[in-house]
């Protein structure tokens, strides 16, 4: 490899390579919001150790 220190390596060297099918499926899945959500908003989360 001919990388220099401090350079960020590129993940895709050839931009003409199409994405893999599983990447397309993941993009479609991420395009639709999850109606159930992924947790509670920060203001409604109870600190550990406190009870109501």
LUMVO-326090 format. One record per residue: x, y, z of N, C-alpha, C in turn; residue in three letters; residue number from 1. Coordinates in Angstrom, 3 decimals, m for minus. Layout:
REM residues N
<n.x->X; n.y->Y; n.z->Z; ca.x->X; ca.y->Y; ca.z->Z; c.x->X; c.y->Y; c.z->Z; rest->Ala; nr->NUM>
...
REM end
This chain:
REM residues 52
<n.x->0.837; n.y->m1.189; n.z->0.000; ca.x->0.000; ca.y->0.000; ca.z->0.000; c.x->0.873; c.y->1.239; c.z->0.000; rest->Unk; nr->1>
<n.x->0.380; n.y->2.244; n.z->m0.640; ca.x->1.146; ca.y->3.479; ca.z->m0.699; c.x->0.425; c.y->4.595; c.z->0.047; rest->Unk; nr->2>
<n.x->m0.132; n.y->4.261; n.z->1.206; ca.x->m0.834; ca.y->5.262; ca.z->2.008; c.x->0.165; c.y->6.029; c.z->2.866; rest->Unk; nr->3>
<n.x->m0.092; n.y->7.305; n.z->3.006; ca.x->0.731; ca.y->8.134; ca.z->3.871; c.x->0.015; c.y->8.293; c.z->5.204; rest->Unk; nr->4>
<n.x->0.779; n.y->8.511; n.z->6.248; ca.x->0.167; ca.y->8.748; ca.z->7.545; c.x->m0.674; c.y->10.011; c.z->7.478; rest->Unk; nr->5>
<n.x->m1.839; n.y->9.974; n.z->8.090; ca.x->m2.710; ca.y->11.127; ca.z->8.101; c.x->m3.751; c.y->11.113; c.z->7.003; rest->Unk; nr->6>
<n.x->m3.587; n.y->10.243; n.z->6.005; ca.x->m4.587; ca.y->10.152; ca.z->4.945; c.x->m5.713; c.y->9.229; c.z->5.374; rest->Unk; nr->7>
<n.x->m6.908; n.y->9.548; n.z->4.957; ca.x->m8.055; ca.y->8.695; ca.z->5.236; c.x->m8.250; c.y->7.777; c.z->4.038; rest->Unk; nr->8>
<n.x->m8.174; n.y->6.464; n.z->4.237; ca.x->m8.333; ca.y->5.555; ca.z->3.098; c.x->m9.756; c.y->5.586; c.z->2.560; rest->Unk; nr->9>
<n.x->m9.895; n.y->5.435; n.z->1.256; ca.x->m11.202; ca.y->5.401; ca.z->0.633; c.x->m11.771; c.y->3.992; c.z->0.744; rest->Unk; nr->10>
<n.x->m13.071; n.y->3.906; n.z->0.994; ca.x->m13.704; ca.y->2.597; ca.z->1.072; c.x->m13.959; c.y->2.027; c.z->m0.313; rest->Unk; nr->11>
<n.x->m14.344; n.y->2.868; n.z->m1.245; ca.x->m14.622; ca.y->2.449; ca.z->m2.614; c.x->m13.625; c.y->3.138; c.z->m3.539; rest->Unk; nr->12>
<n.x->m12.734; n.y->2.371; n.z->m4.138; ca.x->m11.778; ca.y->2.961; ca.z->m5.061; c.x->m12.413; c.y->3.171; c.z->m6.430; rest->Unk; nr->13>
<n.x->m13.345; n.y->2.289; n.z->m6.798; ca.x->m13.976; ca.y->2.366; ca.z->m8.112; c.x->m15.433; c.y->2.779; c.z->m7.942; rest->Unk; nr->14>
<n.x->m15.744; n.y->4.005; n.z->m8.253; ca.x->m17.100; ca.y->4.524; ca.z->m8.078; c.x->m18.081; c.y->3.950; c.z->m9.097; rest->Unk; nr->15>
<n.x->m17.595; n.y->3.200; n.z->m10.094; ca.x->m18.488; ca.y->2.638; ca.z->m11.107; c.x->m19.068; c.y->1.293; c.z->m10.688; rest->Unk; nr->16>
<n.x->m18.624; n.y->0.746; n.z->m9.571; ca.x->m19.134; ca.y->m0.538; ca.z->m9.091; c.x->m20.502; c.y->m0.302; c.z->m8.460; rest->Unk; nr->17>
<n.x->m21.546; n.y->m0.996; n.z->m8.940; ca.x->m22.877; ca.y->m0.787; ca.z->m8.357; c.x->m22.946; c.y->m1.346; c.z->m6.935; rest->Unk; nr->18>
<n.x->m23.860; n.y->m0.827; n.z->m6.118; ca.x->m23.990; ca.y->m1.340; ca.z->m4.751; c.x->m24.463; c.y->m2.788; c.z->m4.753; rest->Unk; nr->19>
<n.x->m24.126; n.y->m3.496; n.z->m3.705; ca.x->m24.576; ca.y->m4.884; ca.z->m3.562; c.x->m26.071; c.y->m4.878; c.z->m3.297; rest->Unk; nr->20>
<n.x->m26.778; n.y->m5.959; n.z->m3.648; ca.x->m28.237; ca.y->m6.007; ca.z->m3.435; c.x->m28.638; c.y->m5.764; c.z->m1.982; rest->Unk; nr->21>
<n.x->m27.865; n.y->m6.270; n.z->m1.024; ca.x->m28.237; ca.y->m6.074; ca.z->0.377; c.x->m28.120; c.y->m4.609; c.z->0.791; rest->Unk; nr->22>
<n.x->m27.261; n.y->m3.837; n.z->0.117; ca.x->m27.180; ca.y->m2.408; ca.z->0.411; c.x->m28.441; c.y->m1.696; c.z->m0.066; rest->Unk; nr->23>
<n.x->m28.952; n.y->m2.101; n.z->m1.224; ca.x->m30.202; ca.y->m1.516; ca.z->m1.724; c.x->m31.361; c.y->m1.830; c.z->m0.785; rest->Unk; nr->24>
<n.x->m31.417; n.y->m3.064; n.z->m0.286; ca.x->m32.484; ca.y->m3.465; ca.z->0.637; c.x->m32.389; c.y->m2.646; c.z->1.924; rest->Unk; nr->25>
<n.x->m31.184; n.y->m2.455; n.z->2.433; ca.x->m30.994; ca.y->m1.676; ca.z->3.660; c.x->m31.398; c.y->m0.216; c.z->3.445; rest->Unk; nr->26>
<n.x->m31.084; n.y->0.340; n.z->2.277; ca.x->m31.479; ca.y->1.724; ca.z->1.988; c.x->m32.993; c.y->1.874; c.z->1.985; rest->Unk; nr->27>
<n.x->m33.692; n.y->0.904; n.z->1.398; ca.x->m35.157; ca.y->0.950; ca.z->1.362; c.x->m35.714; c.y->0.836; c.z->2.777; rest->Unk; nr->28>
<n.x->m35.139; n.y->m0.057; n.z->3.593; ca.x->m35.618; ca.y->m0.244; ca.z->4.966; c.x->m35.410; c.y->1.019; c.z->5.796; rest->Unk; nr->29>
<n.x->m34.307; n.y->1.729; n.z->5.580; ca.x->m34.034; ca.y->2.959; ca.z->6.339; c.x->m34.888; c.y->4.129; c.z->5.868; rest->Unk; nr->30>
<n.x->m35.452; n.y->4.031; n.z->4.670; ca.x->m36.223; ca.y->5.138; ca.z->4.111; c.x->m37.580; c.y->5.298; c.z->4.792; rest->Unk; nr->31>
<n.x->m38.062; n.y->4.244; n.z->5.455; ca.x->m39.371; ca.y->4.287; ca.z->6.111; c.x->m39.158; c.y->4.417; c.z->7.617; rest->Unk; nr->32>
<n.x->m39.692; n.y->5.462; n.z->8.257; ca.x->m39.527; ca.y->5.616; ca.z->9.706; c.x->m40.168; c.y->4.455; c.z->10.468; rest->Unk; nr->33>
<n.x->m39.573; n.y->4.099; n.z->11.576; ca.x->m40.101; ca.y->3.044; ca.z->12.435; c.x->m41.191; c.y->3.660; c.z->13.309; rest->Unk; nr->34>
<n.x->m42.471; n.y->3.275; n.z->13.116; ca.x->m43.547; ca.y->3.892; ca.z->13.904; c.x->m43.432; c.y->3.616; c.z->15.400; rest->Unk; nr->35>
<n.x->m42.799; n.y->2.512; n.z->15.779; ca.x->m42.638; ca.y->2.189; ca.z->17.193; c.x->m41.495; c.y->2.978; c.z->17.820; rest->Unk; nr->36>
<n.x->m40.615; n.y->3.516; n.z->17.008; ca.x->m39.490; ca.y->4.286; ca.z->17.517; c.x->m38.370; c.y->3.394; c.z->18.028; rest->Unk; nr->37>
<n.x->m37.316; n.y->4.010; n.z->18.448; ca.x->m36.155; ca.y->3.290; ca.z->18.966; c.x->m35.798; c.y->3.790; c.z->20.352; rest->Unk; nr->38>
<n.x->m36.771; n.y->3.941; n.z->21.198; ca.x->m36.497; ca.y->4.429; ca.z->22.541; c.x->m37.330; c.y->5.655; c.z->22.837; rest->Unk; nr->39>
<n.x->m37.088; n.y->6.216; n.z->23.972; ca.x->m37.860; ca.y->7.372; ca.z->24.419; c.x->m37.051; c.y->8.642; c.z->24.201; rest->Unk; nr->40>
<n.x->m37.723; n.y->9.770; n.z->24.081; ca.x->m36.992; ca.y->11.041; ca.z->24.004; c.x->m36.178; c.y->11.250; c.z->25.280; rest->Unk; nr->41>
<n.x->m35.062; n.y->11.959; n.z->25.208; ca.x->m34.191; ca.y->12.130; ca.z->26.381; c.x->m34.894; c.y->12.687; c.z->27.606; rest->Unk; nr->42>
<n.x->m35.869; n.y->13.590; n.z->27.465; ca.x->m36.506; ca.y->14.189; ca.z->28.628; c.x->m37.392; c.y->13.207; c.z->29.387; rest->Unk; nr->43>
<n.x->m37.830; n.y->12.099; n.z->28.774; ca.x->m38.720; ca.y->11.175; ca.z->29.471; c.x->m37.990; c.y->9.943; c.z->30.012; rest->Unk; nr->44>
<n.x->m36.689; n.y->9.899; n.z->29.872; ca.x->m35.917; ca.y->8.766; ca.z->30.371; c.x->m35.630; c.y->8.978; c.z->31.850; rest->Unk; nr->45>
<n.x->m35.938; n.y->7.966; n.z->32.664; ca.x->m35.685; ca.y->8.066; ca.z->34.102; c.x->m34.234; c.y->7.720; c.z->34.401; rest->Unk; nr->46>
<n.x->m33.575; n.y->8.476; n.z->35.265; ca.x->m32.212; ca.y->8.122; ca.z->35.661; c.x->m32.196; c.y->6.783; c.z->36.393; rest->Unk; nr->47>
<n.x->m31.102; n.y->6.082; n.z->36.266; ca.x->m30.964; ca.y->4.779; ca.z->36.910; c.x->m31.013; c.y->4.949; c.z->38.423; rest->Unk; nr->48>
<n.x->m31.759; n.y->4.094; n.z->39.103; ca.x->m31.827; ca.y->4.125; ca.z->40.552; c.x->m33.020; c.y->4.875; c.z->41.105; rest->Unk; nr->49>
<n.x->m33.667; n.y->5.691; n.z->40.308; ca.x->m34.843; ca.y->6.419; ca.z->40.787; c.x->m36.103; c.y->5.654; c.z->40.424; rest->Unk; nr->50>
<n.x->m37.077; n.y->5.682; n.z->41.315; ca.x->m38.341; ca.y->5.004; ca.z->41.070; c.x->m39.471; c.y->6.012; c.z->41.164; rest->Unk; nr->51>
<n.x->m40.560; n.y->5.728; n.z->40.478; ca.x->m41.735; ca.y->6.605; ca.z->40.534; c.x->m42.654; c.y->6.187; c.z->41.635; rest->Unk; nr->52>
REM end
